[in-house]
Amino acid sequence: MNDSAFETRALSSLSKVFTDSELNDPPCRRTSALRREIVSFQTAYRTGERLRDVRVEAKAPEGLSVSVYAVGLVPSEFPIYPDHDGHILRSTPGLYPDPLYPLDPENRVHSPGNQWRSVWLEVQVTERAEPGIHAIEVVFYSQHGEELGGERFEVDVIPASLPKQRLIRTEWFHCDGLAQFYGVEVFSEEHWRLIERYVETAAEHGINMLLTPLFTPPLDTAVGGERLTVQLVDVEKSGDGYAFGFDKLERWIKMGQRLGIEYFEFSHLFTQWGAAHAPKIMVREDGETRRLFGWDTDALGAEYREFLARFLKELVQLIRGLGIEDRIFFHVSDEPHLEHLKTYRKAAEIVDVAVGDYPRIDALSDYAFYKEGLVPNPIPATDKLQPFLESGVAPLWTYYCCSQYKQVANRFFSFPSERNRILGLQLYKYRIKGFLHWGFNFWNSQYSKRPVNPYLTTDADIGYPSGDAFLVYPGEDGPVCSLRMKVFREALQDLRALELLEQTIGRDEVLNMIEVSLEAPLSFERYPRDAGWLLDLRNAVNEQIRASMMER
């Protein structure tokens, strides 16, 4: 290209712009949106020579607002497993687009020359937005004020509001990651301030349930190892008795409610992969704080059973006092397998005796746990759902993690973004009540053997494909979002739009709209591998919502 050339391309939010390849995605300059919806575009840019301090300006009309982010690059040493299904962008290690950096006060970006880079435009459609087409303009200027180029996007506002999200969604929140990265004391005022920043961002992106660390969550921890203590419940031990302090737990719940969290899941009361041991529990006794329970604890032994009975009795009283009886969930153990059936059964019985009918949920994929009545609210993986669907399990939740890399949706760096967003349609079709993922901000190596810098290590020390362990990066004073988190929010908005349309034309007609052009019915394993199909479908749904409103 000419050394002085400045190129731009208008792209949808589903494109991923790599520095070392040409852009082959079709242009996208127009979409439709409901009020209370957030839509995104990208503008890719390339210069023939290195160009610094390029100023970016974006304008939106009244009723809409636009925010601009620079799409950053982070390394991946482990993009995907070698036996992947081929539905990926690339499998090579290298730099991948993911973090969305807020622009500096002067709205500047840089171009190294002969590399495609992009900015992300996030457009909020408010309740005040007038129906019809609105123009969004983005313009690039040199440091001397010369206009270099730009793009124009159009948003067709539909005069209907996106309904409230009904899906319960959790991304496990890891308090230790914040304390370790920012170097602050756990549950100090600075730690609380950071927690609030991250929880607020989570809620803004459709995460409405919060993992609540009664005790340090026994998750992704090496057997015999420990994670940094993040325990909301204070425990005093005197002889054979215990006294429990719930001040921090109450603060946590009230904070969550204030920031938009609707549900709270209490951290697991038994260790992962078998329920054989107790989580790390710190107590104060004779003026000293020490670990009372942990990997050396027989989870079914008398001492821990007695502790749980006393603790859960008081916790239930607190739940009632706070009036959140219909907003909480208990966990026993994460991802037990068939060989753990016996120990899981006994652990579940201990919890049930103490908490009664309060709901229990656990991520597990062996149908035997549900069939034998051990988990009333199972959360099978997206590639293990079939027996649960065939048996009519309801309400039904689902999850995915690193193991779900063949055929089904996921959010890895190496996956095309439509493979992230397609989940919204699948959740709608199968009436899924809740969705769980384990990594909102897991900034540790696999098994938590060391903390990592997520800007440098995106795969938990070759533990999981990049993109599995976290959705946000640590910014200077709060979270830096990933483009994957933005795309997942679009999936949730698709779900909400389908639910709105169902109110006017009925569920059967909505499903027909989704599947009319498909060779086979939509499922978690079978779906169009085409970003354009997904974007066109969403616009068709919006048009049908508009038509249905006019017919009223």
C-alpha positions in Angstrom: 0.0 0.0 0.0 1.0 3.7 -0.4 3.2 4.9 2.5 0.8 7.8 3.1 -2.5 5.8 2.7 -5.0 5.5 5.6 -7.5 2.7 5.1 -10.6 1.9 7.2 -13.1 -0.9 7.1 -16.6 -1.0 8.7 -17.1 -4.3 10.6 -19.5 -6.0 12.9 -18.8 -6.9 16.5 -18.4 -10.5 15.3 -15.2 -9.8 13.4 -11.8 -10.4 15.0 -9.0 -8.2 13.5 -5.6 -9.8 13.5 -2.4 -7.9 12.7 -0.9 -10.5 10.5 -3.7 -11.2 8.0 -5.9 -9.5 5.6 -9.5 -8.6 6.4 -11.9 -10.9 4.6 -15.0 -10.3 6.6 -17.8 -8.5 4.7 -18.4 -4.8 5.7 -21.2 -4.1 8.2 -22.5 -0.5 8.4 -26.1 -1.0 9.5 -28.1 -2.8 12.2 -31.3 -2.5 14.1 -31.7 -2.3 17.8 -34.4 -2.1 20.5 -34.5 0.6 23.1 -32.4 -0.3 26.2 -30.1 -2.3 24.0 -26.4 -2.0 23.4 -25.0 -2.7 19.9 -21.4 -2.6 18.8 -19.4 -2.1 15.6 -15.8 -2.0 14.8 -13.7 0.2 12.6 -10.5 -1.4 11.4 -7.7 0.9 10.3 -4.4 0.6 8.6 -1.6 3.0 7.6 1.2 2.6 5.2 3.8 3.9 7.7 4.0 4.2 11.5 1.6 6.8 12.7 1.3 7.8 16.4 -1.3 9.9 18.2 -4.1 9.4 15.8 -7.2 11.0 17.4 -10.5 9.2 17.2 -13.8 11.0 17.4 -17.3 9.3 17.4 -20.6 11.1 17.4 -24.1 9.8 18.1 -27.4 11.7 17.9 -29.7 12.4 20.8 -31.1 9.3 22.5 -28.0 7.3 21.7 -24.5 7.4 23.2 -21.3 6.0 21.8 -18.2 4.9 23.6 -14.9 4.1 21.8 -12.3 1.5 22.8 -9.0 0.4 21.3 -9.0 -3.3 20.6 -5.8 -4.5 22.2 -3.7 -7.6 21.6 -2.6 -10.2 24.1 -0.5 -13.4 23.7 -1.7 -16.9 23.6 0.7 -19.8 23.9 -2.2 -22.3 24.0 -5.0 -21.2 21.8 -6.8 -24.6 21.5 -6.4 -28.3 21.9 -4.6 -30.2 19.0 -7.7 -32.3 18.3 -10.1 -29.4 17.8 -13.1 -29.6 15.5 -11.8 -27.2 12.8 -14.4 -24.5 13.6 -11.8 -22.0 14.7 -10.0 -18.9 13.4 -6.5 -20.2 13.9 -4.6 -22.7 16.1 -1.2 -21.0 16.1 0.3 -19.3 19.2 0.6 -15.5 18.8 -1.2 -12.2 19.4 -5.0 -12.3 19.6 -7.4 -9.3 19.8 -9.3 -9.3 23.1 -9.0 -6.5 25.7 -10.9 -3.3 25.0 -8.9 -0.4 26.3 -10.7 2.9 27.0 -9.0 5.7 25.0 -6.8 8.2 26.8 -8.2 11.7 27.5 -7.2 12.8 24.1 -8.8 9.8 22.3 -5.6 8.6 20.7 -4.6 5.4 19.1 -1.4 4.4 17.3 -0.6 2.5 14.1 2.7 0.6 13.6 2.1 0.6 9.8 1.0 -2.2 7.5 -1.0 -3.8 10.2 -4.7 -3.9 10.6 -5.9 -2.6 14.0 -9.4 -1.7 15.2 -11.5 0.4 17.5 -14.7 -0.8 19.1 -17.8 1.4 19.0 -20.4 0.6 21.7 -23.7 2.3 21.1 -26.3 2.5 23.9 -29.9 3.0 22.7 -31.8 4.7 25.5 -35.5 4.8 26.2 -35.4 8.4 24.7 -34.2 7.3 21.3 -36.6 8.2 18.5 -37.6 5.3 16.2 -36.0 5.3 12.8 -32.5 5.4 11.4 -29.7 7.2 13.4 -26.2 7.8 12.0 -23.0 7.1 14.1 -19.9 8.6 12.7 -16.3 7.8 13.6 -13.5 10.0 12.2 -9.7 9.6 12.5 -7.4 12.7 12.7 -3.7 13.1 12.6 -1.9 14.7 15.5 -1.9 17.9 13.4 -5.7 17.9 13.0 -5.8 16.5 9.4 -8.8 14.3 8.7 -7.4 10.9 7.7 -10.6 8.9 7.2 -13.6 7.3 8.9 -16.7 5.3 8.7 -20.5 5.9 9.0 -22.8 3.4 10.7 -26.6 3.4 10.9 -28.7 2.1 13.8 -32.4 1.6 13.0 -34.2 2.0 16.4 -37.3 -0.1 16.9 -39.9 1.5 19.1 -39.9 -1.3 21.6 -37.8 -1.9 24.7 -35.7 -4.9 25.4 -37.3 -6.7 28.3 -35.6 -7.6 31.6 -33.2 -10.5 31.5 -34.8 -13.7 32.9 -31.9 -16.0 32.5 -29.8 -16.4 35.7 -26.2 -16.0 34.7 -23.1 -16.5 36.9 -19.4 -16.1 36.1 -17.5 -17.1 39.1 -16.0 -14.1 40.8 -12.5 -14.6 42.3 -11.7 -12.1 45.1 -8.2 -13.4 45.5 -7.3 -12.3 42.0 -8.1 -8.7 42.8 -6.2 -8.7 46.0 -3.1 -10.4 44.4 -2.9 -8.3 41.3 -3.5 -4.9 43.0 -1.5 -5.8 46.1 -4.2 -4.9 48.6 -5.2 -6.6 51.8 -8.2 -8.9 51.5 -11.4 -7.1 52.4 -9.6 -3.9 53.2 -11.5 -0.8 52.1 -9.4 -0.6 48.9 -10.2 -4.3 48.2 -13.9 -3.6 48.7 -13.7 -0.6 46.4 -12.2 -2.7 43.7 -14.7 -5.5 44.2 -17.5 -3.0 43.7 -16.0 -1.8 40.4 -15.8 -5.4 39.1 -19.2 -6.4 40.4 -20.8 -3.3 38.8 -19.2 -4.2 35.4 -20.3 -7.8 35.7 -23.9 -6.7 36.4 -23.8 -4.3 33.4 -23.0 -7.3 31.2 -25.8 -9.6 32.2 -24.2 -11.4 35.2 -26.9 -11.3 37.8 -25.7 -14.0 40.2 -22.6 -13.7 42.3 -20.4 -16.4 43.8 -20.2 -15.6 47.5 -17.2 -16.8 49.4 -18.5 -17.9 52.7 -15.1 -19.6 53.1 -12.3 -19.6 50.5 -13.8 -21.4 47.6 -12.4 -24.9 47.1 -12.1 -24.4 43.3 -9.2 -25.1 41.0 -6.9 -25.7 43.9 -4.1 -28.4 43.9 -4.7 -31.2 46.3 -2.9 -30.1 49.5 -2.5 -26.5 48.2 -4.2 -23.3 49.3 -5.5 -20.2 47.6 -5.3 -16.8 49.3 -7.8 -16.7 52.1 -11.0 -14.8 51.1 -13.5 -15.7 53.8 -16.5 -13.5 54.4 -17.7 -15.3 57.6 -15.7 -14.7 60.8 -15.4 -17.8 63.0 -14.5 -17.8 66.7 -13.9 -21.1 68.4 -14.1 -21.6 72.1 -13.9 -25.1 73.4 -16.4 -27.1 71.5 -18.4 -24.0 70.5 -18.4 -21.6 67.6 -19.5 -18.0 67.2 -20.1 -16.7 63.7 -19.7 -13.1 62.5 -21.7 -12.2 59.4 -20.9 -8.5 59.1 -18.8 -8.9 55.9 -21.3 -11.3 54.4 -24.1 -8.8 55.0 -22.0 -6.1 53.4 -21.4 -8.3 50.4 -25.0 -9.1 49.8 -26.2 -5.5 50.2 -23.4 -4.4 47.9 -24.5 -6.8 45.2 -28.1 -5.8 45.5 -27.1 -2.2 45.1 -25.1 -2.8 42.0 -27.6 -5.0 40.2 -27.0 -8.5 41.4 -30.2 -10.4 42.0 -29.0 -13.8 43.1 -26.2 -15.2 45.4 -24.6 -18.6 45.2 -22.8 -19.6 48.3 -19.4 -21.1 47.8 -19.0 -24.9 47.8 -19.1 -26.6 51.2 -16.9 -29.5 50.1 -13.9 -29.8 47.9 -14.0 -30.1 44.1 -14.0 -33.4 42.2 -15.3 -35.7 44.9 -16.5 -33.9 48.0 -14.0 -35.8 50.1 -12.6 -32.8 52.1 -13.6 -29.5 53.6 -12.7 -26.1 52.2 -10.1 -24.0 53.9 -11.8 -22.5 56.9 -9.9 -20.1 59.2 -11.0 -19.6 62.8 -9.8 -17.4 65.7 -9.1 -19.3 68.9 -7.2 -18.1 72.0 -6.3 -14.8 70.2 -4.8 -16.5 67.2 -6.1 -17.2 63.7 -5.5 -20.6 62.3 -6.8 -23.0 59.7 -9.2 -25.4 61.3 -10.4 -27.3 58.2 -9.0 -28.1 54.8 -7.5 -30.8 52.7 -6.6 -32.8 55.9 -10.3 -32.8 57.0 -12.5 -35.8 56.4 -15.5 -34.1 55.0 -17.8 -36.8 56.5 -16.1 -36.8 59.9 -18.0 -35.8 63.0 -16.1 -32.6 63.6 -16.9 -31.0 60.3 -20.4 -32.3 60.3 -21.0 -30.7 63.6 -19.4 -27.4 62.4 -21.6 -27.3 59.3 -24.8 -28.1 61.3 -24.1 -25.1 63.6 -23.0 -22.8 60.9 -25.8 -23.5 58.4 -28.4 -23.1 61.1 -27.2 -19.5 61.7 -26.7 -18.8 58.0 -30.4 -19.8 57.3 -31.5 -17.4 60.0 -29.4 -14.6 58.4 -31.0 -15.4 55.0 -34.4 -15.0 56.4 -33.5 -11.8 58.2 -32.2 -10.3 55.0 -35.3 -11.4 53.1 -33.4 -13.2 50.4 -34.9 -16.6 50.7 -35.8 -16.8 47.0 -32.5 -15.3 45.9 -29.9 -17.8 47.1 -28.4 -21.1 46.0 -26.2 -23.6 47.8 -23.4 -25.7 46.3 -22.0 -29.1 47.6 -19.1 -29.9 45.3 -18.1 -28.9 41.8 -17.9 -31.4 39.0 -18.2 -34.7 40.8 -17.9 -37.8 38.6 -19.6 -41.2 38.8 -16.9 -42.6 41.1 -17.8 -39.9 43.6 -21.5 -40.8 43.8 -21.2 -42.2 47.3 -19.3 -39.4 49.0 -21.4 -36.8 47.1 -24.6 -38.4 48.4 -23.5 -38.2 52.0 -22.3 -34.6 51.6 -25.6 -33.6 50.0 -27.5 -35.2 52.9 -25.6 -33.1 55.4 -26.4 -29.9 53.6 -30.1 -30.8 53.0 -30.7 -31.6 56.7 -29.4 -28.1 57.6 -30.8 -25.9 54.8 -34.1 -27.7 54.0 -35.7 -26.8 50.7 -33.3 -24.0 49.7 -32.1 -24.8 46.1 -28.9 -26.7 45.5 -27.0 -26.4 42.2 -23.8 -28.1 41.0 -22.0 -28.4 37.8 -22.0 -32.1 36.9 -22.7 -34.0 33.8 -23.4 -37.6 34.8 -27.2 -38.1 34.7 -27.0 -40.7 37.6 -26.6 -37.8 40.1 -30.0 -36.4 39.1 -31.7 -39.8 38.5 -30.9 -40.8 42.1 -32.2 -37.5 43.5 -28.8 -36.2 44.7 -29.0 -32.8 42.9 -32.4 -31.3 42.3 -31.0 -28.6 40.1 -28.3 -30.1 37.9 -26.0 -28.0 35.7 -24.7 -30.3 32.9 -22.2 -29.2 30.3 -23.6 -28.1 27.0 -22.2 -31.2 25.3 -23.7 -33.5 28.0 -27.3 -32.1 28.0 -29.1 -34.8 25.9 -30.1 -37.2 28.6 -31.3 -34.3 30.8 -33.3 -32.9 27.9 -34.8 -36.3 27.0 -35.9 -36.8 30.6 -37.6 -33.3 30.7 -35.5 -32.0 33.5 -36.8 -28.6 34.6 -35.7 -26.1 35.4 -32.5 -26.9 33.5 -29.2 -25.0 33.7 -26.1 -25.5 31.6 -22.4 -24.5 31.6 -19.3 -24.8 29.5 -15.6 -24.7 30.3 -12.3 -25.8 28.7 -13.7 -29.3 28.0 -16.4 -28.0 25.6 -14.3 -27.3 22.6 -15.8 -29.6 20.0 -19.0 -28.7 18.1 -20.6 -26.6 20.9 -20.4 -22.9 21.6 -17.6 -21.3 23.6 -15.6 -18.1 24.0 -12.0 -19.1 23.4 -9.7 -16.6 21.7 -9.3 -18.9 18.7 -13.1 -19.3 18.2 -15.0 -17.0 15.8 -17.3 -14.7 17.7 -20.4 -16.1 16.2 -19.6 -19.3 18.1 -19.8 -17.2 21.2 -23.0 -15.4 20.3 -25.0 -18.4 19.0 -25.5 -19.5 22.6 -28.4 -17.0 23.0 -30.5 -18.8 20.5 -29.8 -22.2 22.0 -30.7 -21.0 25.5 -34.0 -19.8 24.1 -34.9 -22.9 22.2 -34.2 -25.2 25.1 -35.8 -23.0 27.8 -32.5 -22.9 29.8 -33.1 -21.2 33.2 -29.5 -20.5 34.1 -26.0 -20.4 32.7 -22.8 -20.9 34.7 -19.1 -20.4 33.9 -16.2 -20.7 36.2 -14.0 -17.8 35.1 -14.9 -14.1 35.4 -11.4 -13.2 36.6 -9.4 -16.3 37.4 -5.9 -14.8 37.2 -4.0 -17.8 38.5 -2.2 -20.7 37.0 -4.1 -24.0 36.7 -4.7 -25.4 40.2 -3.8 -21.9 41.6 -0.2 -22.7 42.1 0.8 -19.1 41.4 -0.9 -15.8 40.4 -0.4 -14.7 36.8 -0.5 -11.5 34.9 -3.5 -12.0 32.6 -1.9 -9.6 30.0 1.0 -12.0 29.7 -0.5 -15.4 30.6 -3.9 -16.0 29.1 -4.0 -19.8 29.4 -3.3 -20.4 33.1 0.2 -21.7 32.4 -1.0 -23.9 29.5 -3.8 -25.1 31.7 -6.8 -24.1 29.6 -7.2 -22.6 26.1 -6.9 -18.8 26.1 -10.2 -17.3 26.8 -11.5 -19.8 29.3 -10.1 -18.5 32.6 -11.3 -14.9 32.5 -13.5 -12.3 30.8 -11.9 -9.2 32.2 -8.4 -7.8 32.6 -7.2 -5.6 35.5 -7.1 -2.0 34.6 -5.5 0.8 36.5 -8.5 1.4 38.7 -11.0 -1.3 37.7 -11.8 -3.8 35.0 -10.8 -3.8 31.3 -13.5 -5.6 29.4 -12.8 -8.2 26.7 -14.5 -8.2 23.3 -15.7 -11.7 24.3 -17.7 -10.3 27.2 -19.3 -7.8 24.9 -20.3 -10.5 22.4 -21.7 -12.7 25.1 -23.9 -9.8 26.2 -25.1 -9.6 22.6 -26.1 -13.3 22.9 -28.1 -12.4 26.1 -29.8 -9.5 24.2 -30.7 -11.9 21.4 -32.4 -14.2 24.0 -34.3 -11.3 25.4 -35.4 -10.1 22.0 -36.7 -13.6 21.2 -38.6 -13.7 24.5 -40.2 -10.3 23.6 -41.2 -11.5 20.1 -42.7 -14.6 21.6 -45.2 -12.5 23.5 -46.8 -11.3 20.2 -46.4 -14.2 17.7 -46.0 -17.2 20.0 -43.1 -19.6 20.7 -43.8 -21.9 17.7 -43.5 -19.0 15.2 -40.3 -17.7 16.8 -38.7 -21.1 16.5 -39.9 -21.3 12.9 -38.1 -18.0 12.2 -34.9 -19.4 13.6 -35.0 -22.7 11.9 -36.9 -22.1 8.6 -33.7 -21.9 6.5 -31.6 -24.5 8.4 -30.9 -28.0 7.0 -31.4 -29.4 10.5 -33.1 -28.1 13.7 -31.0 -25.9 15.9 -29.2 -27.7 18.7 -26.2 -27.2 20.9 -24.1 -29.1 18.4 -25.7 -28.1 15.1 -26.0 -24.5 14.2 -25.0 -22.2 11.3 -21.2 -21.5 11.2 -21.9 -18.1 9.7 -21.8 -14.6 11.3 -23.9 -13.1 8.6 -26.7 -15.6 9.2 -26.8 -14.6 12.9 -26.7 -10.9 12.2 -29.5 -11.2 9.6 -31.6 -13.3 11.9 -31.4 -10.7 14.7 -32.4 -7.9 12.3 -35.3 -10.1 11.1 -36.5 -10.6 14.7 -36.4 -6.9 15.2 -38.4 -6.3 12.0 -41.0 -8.8 13.2 -41.2 -7.0 16.5 -41.8 -3.7 14.7 -44.5 -5.3 12.5 -46.2 -6.9 15.4 -46.4 -3.6 17.2 -48.0 -1.9 14.2 -50.6 -4.6 14.0 -51.8 -4.0 17.6 
